[in-house]
Amino acid sequence: MTIREWEGVALIIGAGGIGKCISDHLMAFSPNLDVFVCGRNLTNKNGIYLDLNNDSSFTSFENQISLFNRPLRLVINTSGFLHSNLVKPEKRLSHIKRSNIIKNFSINAIAPILIAKSIEKFISPELPFSFVSLSARVGSIGDNRLGGWYSYRASKAAQNQFLKTLSIEWRRKFPLSIVTILHPGTCDTKLSKPFQSSVPKGKLFTPEKSTEYLINIISEQKPCDSGMFLAWDKSVIPW
């Protein structure tokens, strides 16, 4: 049974470019799923407020999920932090600041595992369930050849470890569950905008194209695939 045939609730964490495209795609092609976008900046009526930096917001988030009268089937975390007006990726060791490290880890590493903790009580062991979180190829330790971007790389690597560990626990608790760590490629969004000049021709994806790749992967996965770190083209990325 593919995602298009699933019946229940889907949560998309993050209302940015990829998050919006994924939610639009599911609403159009998965008519049996009730799709809710979760985040701080909500424009969709099917929105659930969630501040990933605020523990009390997770409590409210859980309360909202508890009101659903349909099973939770799919959760996709598209949130991520790379830069802001005040925080930039470090090019060298001298650029490192404790505050930058904490900011990156809060969104990129801690938030995904807290999302998993919040949704665990709503997963049915008898139904297929998929938890997906977007990572990045630069989070691969084995693939790190250029250096730089210390905090972002380390926070994504930490997320990968959290979710790999989660997949092992959930395999015992929820045998039909799938935990997937996905690299969406470089997508034309606000997060990548300052760094797009170095992207090879043909490798800067629109949010729509990236969504197509990601949904295809999610739709084809089986429980035995849980815990994998995959790129948009289905290739396995080294840890």
C-alpha positions in Angstrom: 0.0 0.0 0.0 1.5 3.3 -1.1 1.3 6.7 0.7 -1.5 7.7 -1.8 -3.6 4.9 -0.3 -2.9 5.6 3.4 -5.7 6.8 5.5 -5.1 9.0 8.6 -3.1 12.1 9.5 0.1 13.5 8.1 2.1 16.2 9.8 4.6 18.4 8.0 7.0 20.2 10.3 8.2 23.4 8.8 6.2 25.9 6.7 9.1 26.9 4.4 9.6 26.2 0.7 10.0 22.4 0.8 7.5 22.0 3.7 4.8 23.9 1.8 5.4 21.9 -1.4 5.2 18.6 0.4 2.0 19.5 2.1 0.5 20.8 -1.2 1.6 17.5 -2.9 0.0 15.3 -0.3 -3.2 17.3 -0.3 -3.4 16.9 -4.1 -2.4 13.2 -4.4 -3.2 11.6 -1.1 -6.9 12.3 -0.6 -7.2 10.0 2.3 -4.7 11.8 4.4 -5.5 14.9 6.5 -2.5 17.0 6.1 -1.4 19.5 8.8 1.5 22.0 8.6 3.3 22.6 11.9 5.5 25.6 12.7 5.6 29.2 13.8 4.7 31.0 10.6 1.5 29.5 9.5 -0.7 30.5 6.6 -2.6 27.3 6.1 -5.9 26.8 7.9 -4.8 23.3 8.7 -1.9 24.5 10.8 -0.6 23.6 14.2 1.6 26.0 16.1 5.0 24.6 17.0 8.1 26.5 18.2 11.0 24.0 18.0 13.0 26.0 20.5 10.3 26.0 23.2 9.6 22.9 25.3 6.1 24.1 26.4 5.2 24.4 22.7 5.9 20.6 22.3 3.3 20.0 25.1 0.7 22.1 23.2 1.7 20.2 20.0 1.0 16.9 21.7 -2.4 18.1 22.9 -3.4 19.1 19.4 -2.4 15.7 18.0 -4.4 13.9 20.8 -7.6 15.6 19.4 -7.3 13.7 16.1 -9.8 10.9 15.6 -7.7 9.3 12.8 -4.4 7.5 13.2 -1.1 9.2 12.7 0.6 7.8 9.5 3.2 10.2 8.3 5.4 12.8 9.8 8.0 14.8 7.7 10.3 17.2 9.4 11.6 19.8 6.9 12.9 22.3 9.5 16.5 23.4 9.4 18.9 26.2 10.3 22.0 27.3 8.4 22.2 31.1 8.7 20.5 34.3 9.8 21.3 38.0 9.7 23.5 37.4 12.8 24.7 33.8 12.3 26.7 32.6 9.3 28.3 29.2 8.6 31.9 29.2 9.9 34.6 29.1 7.2 37.4 28.5 9.7 38.0 27.6 13.3 38.4 31.3 14.4 34.8 31.9 13.4 33.3 29.4 15.9 31.1 30.8 18.7 29.3 28.9 21.4 26.0 30.7 20.6 26.2 29.6 16.9 26.8 26.0 17.8 23.8 26.0 20.2 21.6 27.6 17.6 22.4 25.0 15.0 22.1 22.1 17.4 18.8 23.3 18.7 17.0 23.2 15.3 19.0 20.6 13.4 19.7 18.0 16.0 17.6 18.4 19.1 14.3 19.4 17.5 13.9 16.2 15.3 14.4 13.8 18.2 12.0 15.9 20.3 9.4 15.7 17.5 9.8 11.9 17.6 9.4 11.9 21.3 6.1 13.9 21.0 4.6 11.7 18.3 5.6 8.3 19.7 2.5 7.8 21.8 0.3 8.3 18.8 1.9 5.6 16.6 -0.1 2.4 16.1 2.0 -0.8 16.0 -0.6 -2.3 13.7 -0.3 0.3 10.9 2.5 1.4 8.6 4.0 4.6 9.8 6.8 6.8 8.4 8.9 9.4 10.1 11.1 11.4 7.8 13.6 14.1 8.7 15.6 16.2 6.2 19.3 16.2 6.8 22.2 17.2 4.5 25.1 15.5 2.8 27.5 17.9 4.6 26.4 16.1 7.8 28.2 13.0 6.6 31.5 12.6 8.4 32.8 10.1 5.8 32.0 12.5 2.9 33.6 15.6 4.5 36.3 16.7 2.1 36.0 20.5 2.1 35.8 21.3 5.9 34.2 24.5 7.1 30.6 24.9 8.2 31.5 23.4 11.6 28.2 23.9 13.5 25.9 23.0 10.6 27.9 19.8 9.7 28.1 18.7 13.4 24.4 19.4 14.1 23.3 17.4 11.1 25.7 14.5 12.0 24.1 14.6 15.5 20.6 14.4 14.0 21.7 11.4 11.9 22.9 9.6 15.0 19.8 10.4 17.0 17.5 9.1 14.2 19.6 6.0 13.5 19.3 5.1 17.2 15.6 5.9 17.1 15.1 3.5 14.1 16.5 0.7 16.2 14.2 1.3 19.1 11.1 1.8 17.0 11.9 -1.4 15.0 11.2 -3.2 18.3 8.1 -1.2 19.3 6.6 -0.5 15.9 7.6 -3.2 13.5 5.8 -1.5 10.6 7.4 1.9 11.2 10.1 3.5 8.9 12.6 6.2 10.0 14.3 7.9 7.1 17.0 10.5 7.0 16.9 12.3 3.6 19.2 14.7 1.8 17.0 16.7 -0.5 19.8 18.1 -2.7 20.3 21.8 -2.9 16.9 23.3 -3.2 16.1 26.9 -4.3 14.9 28.1 -0.9 15.7 30.8 1.6 18.1 28.5 3.4 20.4 27.9 0.4 20.0 31.3 -1.3 23.4 32.8 -0.3 25.3 29.7 -1.4 23.7 28.8 -4.7 26.5 30.3 -6.9 28.7 27.2 -6.3 26.0 24.7 -7.1 26.8 22.7 -10.3 24.5 23.3 -13.3 21.4 21.2 -13.1 21.8 20.4 -9.4 19.8 23.4 -8.0 16.3 22.0 -7.6 13.0 23.8 -7.3 11.0 22.9 -4.2 8.6 21.1 -6.4 11.3 18.9 -8.0 12.8 18.2 -4.6 9.4 17.2 -3.3 8.9 14.8 -6.2 12.2 13.0 -5.4 11.5 12.8 -1.7 7.9 11.6 -2.0 9.1 8.9 -4.4 11.6 7.6 -1.9 9.2 7.7 1.0 6.5 5.8 -1.1 8.9 3.0 -2.0 10.4 2.3 1.4 9.7 -0.7 3.5 10.2 -1.3 7.2 13.5 -3.2 6.5 14.8 0.1 5.1 14.4 2.0 8.3 17.4 3.9 9.6 18.9 4.7 6.2 20.6 8.0 5.2 19.7 8.6 1.6 20.1 11.3 -1.0 17.4 12.6 -3.3 18.6 10.1 -6.0 18.1 7.2 -3.6 21.9 6.7 -3.2 23.1 5.8 0.3 25.2 8.5 2.0 28.1 7.3 4.3 27.7 8.3 7.9 
